[in-house]
C-alpha cells in the first residue's frame, strides 16, 4: 500500500542522476519495513485486536497519503506562480507516470 507513496517521494526529492541509487535504497528500506511492519502489526493486533489494528493502520496510511499529496500540489502551484518556462516533462504523482505541461 505504501509503494506508490514511496515511489513519489523518490521521484520528487532526488536528482535525475541519483534516482538509481535512491530506488535501490528504497527497495532495501522497503524490505526492512516489511519485516518490522509485520512484527509491529502483530504486536498491535495482540494489544488492541485485529479490527482496531486495521483501522489504526488505515487511518495512518490515509493521513500520510493526503499530507504528501497536498504538499506536492502546493509545490506545483508555487512553481507555476514563479513563471517557469513552458516545458514538457514526466511527472510521477503517487507512482503513476503522467505527462504534465508546466506553464
N, CA, C and O atoms as a MOPAC input file, in Angstrom:
PM7 MOZYME 1SCF
protein

 N      0.81500 1    -1.19700 1     0.00000 1
 C      0.00000 1     0.00000 1     0.00000 1
 C      0.86000 1     1.26300 1     0.00000 1
 O      0.44800 1     2.29700 1    -0.52600 1
 N      2.03100 1     1.18200 1     0.57800 1
 C      2.89100 1     2.36100 1     0.64500 1
 C      3.80400 1     2.51200 1    -0.55800 1
 O      4.45300 1     3.54900 1    -0.69900 1
 N      3.87800 1     1.52000 1    -1.42700 1
 C      4.80600 1     1.58200 1    -2.55200 1
 C      4.57500 1     2.79500 1    -3.45700 1
 O      5.55300 1     3.44500 1    -3.82500 1
 N      3.35000 1     3.13600 1    -3.83400 1
 C      3.17600 1     4.33800 1    -4.65900 1
 C      3.61000 1     5.61900 1    -3.94200 1
 O      4.12300 1     6.54000 1    -4.57700 1
 N      3.40800 1     5.67900 1    -2.64100 1
 C      3.79600 1     6.87600 1    -1.89500 1
 C      5.30900 1     7.01000 1    -1.84400 1
 O      5.84400 1     8.10000 1    -2.04600 1
 N      6.00300 1     5.90900 1    -1.57700 1
 C      7.46100 1     5.98100 1    -1.51900 1
 C      8.06100 1     6.22000 1    -2.89400 1
 O      9.09200 1     6.88400 1    -3.00000 1
 N      7.45000 1     5.70000 1    -3.94600 1
 C      7.93400 1     5.98500 1    -5.29800 1
 C      7.79500 1     7.46600 1    -5.62900 1
 O      8.66800 1     8.04800 1    -6.27200 1
 N      6.71300 1     8.06200 1    -5.19700 1
 C      6.52300 1     9.50100 1    -5.41800 1
 C      7.55700 1    10.30200 1    -4.64900 1
 O      8.05700 1    11.30900 1    -5.15100 1
 N      7.88400 1     9.87300 1    -3.44000 1
 C      8.91000 1    10.57800 1    -2.67600 1
 C     10.26800 1    10.50300 1    -3.36100 1
 O     10.98200 1    11.50300 1    -3.43900 1
 N     10.62700 1     9.32500 1    -3.85500 1
 C     11.91600 1     9.16700 1    -4.53600 1
 C     11.96400 1    10.03900 1    -5.77500 1
 O     12.96500 1    10.71600 1    -6.01000 1
 N     10.90400 1    10.03900 1    -6.57300 1
 C     10.92800 1    10.83300 1    -7.80500 1
 C     10.85900 1    12.32600 1    -7.52800 1
 O     11.32600 1    13.12000 1    -8.34400 1
 N     10.29100 1    12.72900 1    -6.40300 1
 C     10.16300 1    14.15100 1    -6.09900 1
 C     11.42600 1    14.75000 1    -5.49500 1
 O     11.77700 1    15.89200 1    -5.79200 1
 N     12.10200 1    13.99200 1    -4.65800 1
 C     13.17200 1    14.57300 1    -3.86100 1
 C     14.57800 1    14.21400 1    -4.31900 1
 O     15.54100 1    14.60000 1    -3.65600 1
 N     14.73600 1    13.49800 1    -5.41400 1
 C     16.07200 1    13.13100 1    -5.86200 1
 C     16.37000 1    13.72700 1    -7.22600 1
 O     15.47400 1    13.96100 1    -8.03800 1
 N     17.66200 1    13.96600 1    -7.45400 1
 C     18.09400 1    14.43800 1    -8.76900 1
 C     18.05800 1    13.27200 1    -9.74100 1
 O     18.06000 1    12.11300 1    -9.32700 1
 N     18.02500 1    13.57100 1   -11.01300 1
 C     17.90500 1    12.53800 1   -12.04400 1
 C     19.05300 1    11.54100 1   -11.96600 1
 O     18.83100 1    10.34000 1   -12.12200 1
 N     20.27100 1    12.00800 1   -11.73100 1
 C     21.41500 1    11.09200 1   -11.72100 1
 C     21.44800 1    10.20000 1   -10.48700 1
 O     22.11200 1     9.16400 1   -10.50100 1
 N     20.74700 1    10.57800 1    -9.42200 1
 C     20.73400 1     9.79600 1    -8.18600 1
 C     19.54100 1     8.86800 1    -8.04900 1
 O     19.42400 1     8.17000 1    -7.04200 1
 N     18.66300 1     8.84200 1    -9.02100 1
 C     17.43300 1     8.05800 1    -8.88500 1
 C     17.68700 1     6.56200 1    -8.79900 1
 O     16.95200 1     5.86500 1    -8.10000 1
 N     18.70800 1     6.04000 1    -9.48700 1
 C     19.01400 1     4.61200 1    -9.42500 1
 C     19.44600 1     4.18900 1    -8.03500 1
 O     18.98100 1     3.17600 1    -7.51200 1
 N     20.34400 1     4.97500 1    -7.43600 1
 C     20.81200 1     4.67200 1    -6.08400 1
 C     19.66700 1     4.79000 1    -5.08700 1
 O     19.52000 1     3.94700 1    -4.20300 1
 N     18.86800 1     5.82200 1    -5.22800 1
 C     17.75900 1     6.02500 1    -4.29200 1
 C     16.68200 1     4.96000 1    -4.45300 1
 O     16.05200 1     4.57000 1    -3.47000 1
 N     16.46200 1     4.48700 1    -5.66500 1
 C     15.49200 1     3.41700 1    -5.86800 1
 C     15.97100 1     2.13200 1    -5.20300 1
 O     15.17600 1     1.41400 1    -4.59500 1
 N     17.27300 1     1.83600 1    -5.31400 1
 C     17.83400 1     0.67900 1    -4.62700 1
 C     17.71600 1     0.80100 1    -3.11600 1
 O     17.37700 1    -0.16300 1    -2.42900 1
 N     17.99900 1     1.99900 1    -2.60500 1
 C     17.86000 1     2.23200 1    -1.16500 1
 C     16.40000 1     2.09700 1    -0.73800 1
 O     16.11000 1     1.57700 1     0.33900 1
 N     15.48100 1     2.56700 1    -1.58500 1
 C     14.05800 1     2.44500 1    -1.29300 1
 C     13.65600 1     0.98200 1    -1.19400 1
 O     12.90900 1     0.60300 1    -0.29300 1
 N     14.14400 1     0.16100 1    -2.11300 1
 C     13.81500 1    -1.27000 1    -2.07300 1
 C     14.36400 1    -1.93100 1    -0.81900 1
 O     13.68000 1    -2.73700 1    -0.18900 1
 N     15.61000 1    -1.59100 1    -0.44900 1
 C     16.21600 1    -2.16400 1     0.74900 1
 C     15.44300 1    -1.75900 1     2.00200 1
 O     15.10200 1    -2.60200 1     2.83100 1
 N     15.17600 1    -0.48100 1     2.12700 1
 C     14.43400 1     0.00200 1     3.29300 1
 C     13.01600 1    -0.55600 1     3.28400 1
 O     12.44400 1    -0.81700 1     4.34200 1
 N     12.44700 1    -0.74200 1     2.09400 1
 C     11.11400 1    -1.33800 1     1.99600 1
 C     11.07100 1    -2.75100 1     2.54500 1
 O     10.12500 1    -3.12700 1     3.23700 1
 N     12.09000 1    -3.52900 1     2.23900 1
 C     12.14900 1    -4.91000 1     2.75700 1
 C     12.31700 1    -4.92000 1     4.27200 1
 O     11.69500 1    -5.72800 1     4.96100 1
 N     13.15700 1    -4.02400 1     4.79400 1
 C     13.31800 1    -3.90900 1     6.24300 1
 C     11.99000 1    -3.46900 1     6.87000 1
 O     11.60600 1    -3.94700 1     7.93700 1
 N     11.29600 1    -2.54900 1     6.18700 1
 C      9.99500 1    -2.09200 1     6.68000 1
 C      8.95100 1    -3.19200 1     6.68700 1
 O      8.10900 1    -3.24800 1     7.58200 1
 N      9.00300 1    -4.07300 1     5.68600 1
 C      8.06200 1    -5.19600 1     5.65000 1
 C      8.28200 1    -6.12000 1     6.84700 1
 O      7.32800 1    -6.57800 1     7.47600 1
 N      9.54300 1    -6.38300 1     7.14900 1
 C      9.84300 1    -7.24900 1     8.29300 1
 C      9.41900 1    -6.60900 1     9.61300 1
 O      8.72700 1    -7.22800 1    10.42100 1
 N      9.84100 1    -5.36900 1     9.82000 1
 C      9.49400 1    -4.70800 1    11.09100 1
 C      8.00800 1    -4.38700 1    11.15800 1
 O      7.41700 1    -4.41400 1    12.23700 1
 N      7.39800 1    -4.08200 1    10.01200 1
 C      5.96800 1    -3.80800 1     9.98900 1
 C      5.13600 1    -5.02400 1    10.34800 1
 O      4.12800 1    -4.91600 1    11.04700 1
 N      5.56400 1    -6.18400 1     9.86400 1
 C      4.85200 1    -7.41600 1    10.21300 1
 C      4.92400 1    -7.68400 1    11.71400 1
 O      3.92900 1    -8.03900 1    12.34700 1
 N      6.11800 1    -7.50900 1    12.26700 1
 C      6.27000 1    -7.71100 1    13.71200 1
 C      5.47700 1    -6.67300 1    14.50800 1
 O      4.81500 1    -7.00000 1    15.49400 1
 N      5.55600 1    -5.42400 1    14.06400 1
 C      4.82900 1    -4.35900 1    14.75900 1
 C      3.31800 1    -4.52500 1    14.66700 1
 O      2.60400 1    -4.31500 1    15.64800 1
 N      2.83100 1    -4.90600 1    13.48100 1
 C      1.39400 1    -5.09600 1    13.30900 1
 C      0.90500 1    -6.28300 1    14.12700 1
 O     -0.18900 1    -6.24600 1    14.69100 1
 N      1.72000 1    -7.34200 1    14.19100 1
 C      1.36000 1    -8.48700 1    15.03500 1
 C      1.26000 1    -8.09700 1    16.49700 1
 O      0.35900 1    -8.54100 1    17.20900 1
 N      2.18700 1    -7.26900 1    16.93700 1
 C      2.14500 1    -6.78100 1    18.32400 1
 C      0.92900 1    -5.89800 1    18.54600 1
 O      0.25700 1    -6.00500 1    19.57200 1
 N      0.64300 1    -5.01900 1    17.58000 1
 C     -0.52700 1    -4.13300 1    17.68600 1
 C     -1.81400 1    -4.93900 1    17.76400 1
 O     -2.69400 1    -4.63200 1    18.56800 1
 N     -1.92600 1    -5.95500 1    16.94000 1
 C     -3.11800 1    -6.81300 1    16.95700 1
 C     -3.25200 1    -7.53100 1    18.30100 1
 O     -4.35400 1    -7.66300 1    18.83400 1
 N     -2.12600 1    -7.99000 1    18.84100 1
 C     -2.16500 1    -8.68400 1    20.13400 1
 C     -2.61100 1    -7.73500 1    21.25300 1
 O     -3.25500 1    -8.15800 1    22.21200 1
 N     -2.26700 1    -6.45900 1    21.12100 1
 C     -2.61100 1    -5.50000 1    22.17200 1
 C     -4.03100 1    -4.95700 1    22.06100 1
 O     -4.73800 1    -4.87800 1    23.06600 1
 N     -4.46600 1    -4.57700 1    20.84200 1
 C     -5.75800 1    -3.89300 1    20.72800 1
 C     -6.78500 1    -4.64500 1    19.88400 1
 O     -7.93200 1    -4.20600 1    19.80400 1
 N     -6.42500 1    -5.74200 1    19.26100 1
 C     -7.38100 1    -6.50100 1    18.45900 1
 C     -7.21600 1    -6.23000 1    16.97900 1
 O     -6.65000 1    -5.21300 1    16.57800 1
 N     -7.71600 1    -7.15300 1    16.17100 1
 C     -7.48500 1    -7.08100 1    14.72500 1
 C     -8.31200 1    -5.98100 1    14.05900 1
 O     -7.80500 1    -5.29800 1    13.16900 1
 N     -9.56400 1    -5.79200 1    14.46200 1
 C    -10.39900 1    -4.76000 1    13.83200 1
 C     -9.83900 1    -3.37100 1    14.09200 1
 O     -9.69000 1    -2.57300 1    13.16600 1
 N     -9.53000 1    -3.08300 1    15.33800 1
 C     -8.99500 1    -1.77000 1    15.69100 1
 C     -7.60900 1    -1.57600 1    15.08800 1
 O     -7.26100 1    -0.46500 1    14.68600 1
 N     -6.82000 1    -2.63400 1    15.02000 1
 C     -5.49300 1    -2.55000 1    14.41500 1
 C     -5.54900 1    -2.14300 1    12.95800 1
 O     -4.77600 1    -1.29000 1    12.52200 1
 N     -6.46000 1    -2.74500 1    12.19500 1
 C     -6.61700 1    -2.37800 1    10.79400 1
 C     -7.10700 1    -0.94400 1    10.64600 1
 O     -6.68500 1    -0.23700 1     9.73100 1
 N     -7.97800 1    -0.51500 1    11.52300 1
 C     -8.47200 1     0.86100 1    11.45600 1
 C     -7.34700 1     1.84900 1    11.73000 1
 O     -7.22700 1     2.85700 1    11.03200 1
 N     -6.52300 1     1.57500 1    12.73300 1
 C     -5.40800 1     2.46500 1    13.07500 1
 C     -4.41500 1     2.55800 1    11.91400 1
 O     -3.99200 1     3.65300 1    11.54500 1
 N     -4.04700 1     1.41700 1    11.34200 1
 C     -3.10500 1     1.41800 1    10.21700 1
 C     -3.71400 1     2.11900 1     9.00300 1
 O     -3.02800 1     2.88100 1     8.32200 1
 N     -4.97800 1     1.87200 1     8.73000 1
 C     -5.64100 1     2.52600 1     7.60200 1
 C     -5.69400 1     4.03700 1     7.74300 1
 O     -5.46400 1     4.75900 1     6.77300 1
 N     -5.99200 1     4.51700 1     8.93000 1
 C     -6.03600 1     5.96300 1     9.17100 1
 C     -4.64700 1     6.57200 1     9.00900 1
 O     -4.50600 1     7.65600 1     8.44300 1
 N     -3.62400 1     5.88000 1     9.50100 1
 C     -2.25800 1     6.39100 1     9.37900 1
 C     -1.83000 1     6.48700 1     7.91500 1
 O     -1.24800 1     7.49300 1     7.51000 1
 N     -2.11100 1     5.45800 1     7.12000 1
 C     -1.73800 1     5.48200 1     5.70400 1
 C     -2.54400 1     6.53100 1     4.94600 1
 O     -1.99800 1     7.23100 1     4.09300 1
 N     -3.82600 1     6.64700 1     5.24600 1
 C     -4.66800 1     7.66000 1     4.60200 1
 C     -4.15200 1     9.06900 1     4.90400 1
 O     -4.05900 1     9.91100 1     4.01100 1
 N     -3.82000 1     9.31200 1     6.16800 1
 C     -3.30500 1    10.63200 1     6.55600 1
 C     -1.98400 1    10.94900 1     5.88900 1
 O     -1.78400 1    12.07100 1     5.42200 1
 N     -1.07700 1     9.98600 1     5.83400 1
 C      0.21200 1    10.18800 1     5.18000 1
 C      0.03200 1    10.45900 1     3.69100 1
 O      0.68600 1    11.34300 1     3.13600 1
 N     -0.84500 1     9.71000 1     3.04700 1
 C     -1.08800 1     9.91300 1     1.62300 1
 C     -1.64100 1    11.29900 1     1.31400 1
 O     -1.19100 1    11.94400 1     0.36700 1
 N     -2.60600 1    11.76200 1     2.09300 1
 C     -3.17500 1    13.09100 1     1.87500 1
 C     -2.16200 1    14.18900 1     2.14900 1
 O     -2.10800 1    15.18200 1     1.42400 1
 N     -1.35100 1    14.01500 1     3.20000 1
 C     -0.32600 1    15.01000 1     3.51100 1
 C      0.65000 1    15.15500 1     2.35200 1
 O      0.96100 1    16.27100 1     1.93500 1
 N      1.13900 1    14.02300 1     1.82500 1
 C      2.09300 1    14.08100 1     0.72000 1
 C      1.47400 1    14.62400 1    -0.55300 1
 O      2.12900 1    15.35200 1    -1.29900 1
 N      0.22100 1    14.27900 1    -0.81400 1
 C     -0.46800 1    14.80200 1    -1.99100 1
 C     -0.62100 1    16.31300 1    -1.90900 1
 O     -0.33900 1    17.01500 1    -2.88000 1
 N     -1.06400 1    16.82400 1    -0.76700 1
 C     -1.23200 1    18.26900 1    -0.61700 1
 C      0.10100 1    19.00600 1    -0.67700 1
 O      0.17800 1    20.11000 1    -1.21600 1
 N      1.14100 1    18.40500 1    -0.13200 1
 C      2.47200 1    19.01200 1    -0.19600 1
 C      2.96300 1    19.09500 1    -1.63100 1
 O      3.55000 1    20.10000 1    -2.03300 1
 N      2.72400 1    18.04200 1    -2.40500 1
 C      3.13900 1    18.02400 1    -3.80400 1
 C      2.34600 1    19.05500 1    -4.61700 1
 O      2.92000 1    19.75500 1    -5.45100 1
 N      1.04900 1    19.15200 1    -4.38400 1
 C      0.23400 1    20.14100 1    -5.10100 1
 C      0.65700 1    21.56000 1    -4.76400 1
 O      0.66700 1    22.42700 1    -5.63700 1
 N      1.00500 1    21.80700 1    -3.50800 1
 C      1.47000 1    23.14000 1    -3.11200 1
 C      2.77800 1    23.48500 1    -3.81600 1
 O      2.98300 1    24.63300 1    -4.21100 1
 N      3.65900 1    22.51200 1    -3.97600 1
 C      4.92400 1    22.75900 1    -4.65600 1
 C      4.69300 1    23.08400 1    -6.13100 1
 O      5.35100 1    23.96900 1    -6.67700 1
 N      3.76300 1    22.37600 1    -6.78100 1
 C      3.47400 1    22.66500 1    -8.18300 1
 C      2.86100 1    24.04900 1    -8.34800 1
 O      3.15600 1    24.74800 1    -9.31800 1
 N      2.02300 1    24.44200 1    -7.42200 1
 C      1.43600 1    25.78400 1    -7.50500 1
 C      2.49300 1    26.86000 1    -7.33900 1
 O      2.45800 1    27.87800 1    -8.03100 1
 N      3.43900 1    26.64400 1    -6.42300 1
 C      4.48800 1    27.64600 1    -6.22700 1
 C      5.40000 1    27.72400 1    -7.44000 1
 O      5.85900 1    28.81100 1    -7.79400 1
 N      5.67200 1    26.59500 1    -8.08500 1
 C      6.48500 1    26.61200 1    -9.30300 1
 C      5.77400 1    27.33800 1   -10.42700 1
 O      6.39100 1    28.11000 1   -11.16100 1
 N      4.47600 1    27.09400 1   -10.56700 1
 C      3.71100 1    27.76300 1   -11.62700 1
 C      3.63100 1    29.25800 1   -11.35300 1
 O      3.63200 1    30.06000 1   -12.28700 1
 N      3.56300 1    29.64400 1   -10.07000 1
 C      3.49900 1    31.05500 1    -9.70600 1
 C      4.79200 1    31.79200 1    -9.98600 1
 O      4.76900 1    33.01000 1   -10.16100 1
 N      5.91100 1    31.10600 1   -10.03600 1
 C      7.20000 1    31.74100 1   -10.30500 1
 C      7.39900 1    32.01500 1   -11.78300 1
 O      8.38500 1    32.64200 1   -12.17000 1
 N      6.48100 1    31.55700 1   -12.60700 1
 C      6.55900 1    31.83100 1   -14.04500 1
 C      7.63000 1    31.02100 1   -14.75100 1
 O      8.38700 1    31.56900 1   -15.55200 1
 N      7.70900 1    29.72200 1   -14.46800 1
 C      8.68000 1    28.86600 1   -15.15900 1
 C      8.37100 1    28.82100 1   -16.65100 1
 O      7.23300 1    29.02500 1   -17.07200 1
 N      9.39000 1    28.55400 1   -17.42600 1
 C      9.20100 1    28.41800 1   -18.86900 1
 C      8.36800 1    27.17800 1   -19.14900 1
 O      8.39600 1    26.20600 1   -18.39400 1
 N      7.62100 1    27.23300 1   -20.25500 1
 C      6.77300 1    26.10000 1   -20.61700 1
 C      7.65700 1    24.93700 1   -21.04400 1
 O      8.49200 1    25.07900 1   -21.93700 1
 N      7.47300 1    23.79100 1   -20.40700 1
 C      8.27700 1    22.61500 1   -20.73800 1
 C      7.43400 1    21.35800 1   -20.60500 1
 O      6.42300 1    21.33600 1   -19.90300 1
 N      7.86500 1    20.33400 1   -21.28000 1
 C      7.19700 1    19.04200 1   -21.20700 1
 C      8.09800 1    18.11700 1   -20.41100 1
 O      9.26400 1    17.92300 1   -20.75500 1
 N      7.55600 1    17.55100 1   -19.35400 1
 C      8.36400 1    16.67700 1   -18.52400 1
 C      7.50400 1    15.56000 1   -17.97600 1
 O      6.27600 1    15.63500 1   -17.98200 1
 N      8.17700 1    14.52000 1   -17.50200 1
 C      7.47200 1    13.38600 1   -16.92100 1
 C      7.34600 1    13.62200 1   -15.42300 1
 O      8.31700 1    13.97200 1   -14.75200 1
 N      6.14000 1    13.42700 1   -14.91200 1
 C      5.86400 1    13.63600 1   -13.50200 1
 C      5.33800 1    12.32700 1   -12.93000 1
 O      4.53400 1    11.65100 1   -13.57200 1
 N      5.77800 1    11.96600 1   -11.73900 1
 C      5.30600 1    10.75500 1   -11.09100 1
 C      4.47800 1    11.15000 1    -9.88100 1
 O      5.00800 1    11.31800 1    -8.78300 1
 N      3.18700 1    11.29800 1   -10.08500 1
 C      2.27400 1    11.59700 1    -8.98300 1
 C      1.85800 1    10.29900 1    -8.34900 1
 O      1.15700 1     9.49700 1    -8.96500 1
 N      2.28400 1    10.08500 1    -7.11800 1
 C      1.94800 1     8.89200 1    -6.36100 1
 C      2.27900 1     7.62200 1    -7.12500 1
 O      1.53900 1     6.64000 1    -7.06800 1
 N      3.41200 1     7.64800 1    -7.85000 1
 C      3.88600 1     6.45500 1    -8.53400 1
 C      3.26200 1     6.20400 1    -9.88500 1
 O      3.58900 1     5.20200 1   -10.52200 1
 N      2.36600 1     7.07700 1   -10.35700 1
 C      1.70500 1     6.87300 1   -11.63100 1
 C      2.31400 1     7.84300 1   -12.64200 1
 O      2.12500 1     9.05200 1   -12.51400 1
 N      3.04800 1     7.34000 1   -13.65300 1
 C      3.66200 1     8.25700 1   -14.61300 1
 C      2.61500 1     8.95600 1   -15.47700 1
 O      1.73500 1     8.31900 1   -16.05500 1
 N      2.72900 1    10.25000 1   -15.54800 1
 C      1.84900 1    11.05600 1   -16.40000 1
 C      2.70800 1    12.08700 1   -17.10900 1
 O      3.86400 1    12.29500 1   -16.73800 1
 N      2.16200 1    12.72500 1   -18.11200 1
 C      2.85400 1    13.81200 1   -18.79500 1
 C      2.18700 1    15.11100 1   -18.35900 1
 O      0.96200 1    15.23600 1   -18.39200 1
 N      3.00400 1    16.06800 1   -17.95200 1
 C      2.49400 1    17.31500 1   -17.40300 1
 C      3.13500 1    18.47900 1   -18.15000 1
 O      4.34500 1    18.47200 1   -18.37300 1
 N      2.35200 1    19.47000 1   -18.53700 1
 C      2.86100 1    20.67300 1   -19.16600 1
 C      2.82500 1    21.78200 1   -18.13600 1
 O      1.76000 1    22.13100 1   -17.62600 1
 N      3.98100 1    22.33400 1   -17.83100 1
 C      4.07800 1    23.41900 1   -16.84900 1
 C      4.18700 1    24.71700 1   -17.59700 1
 O      4.98300 1    24.84100 1   -18.52800 1
 N      3.39400 1    25.68600 1   -17.20100 1
 C      3.43800 1    26.99200 1   -17.85600 1
 C      4.12300 1    27.98200 1   -16.97400 1
 O      4.26200 1    29.14800 1   -17.34600 1

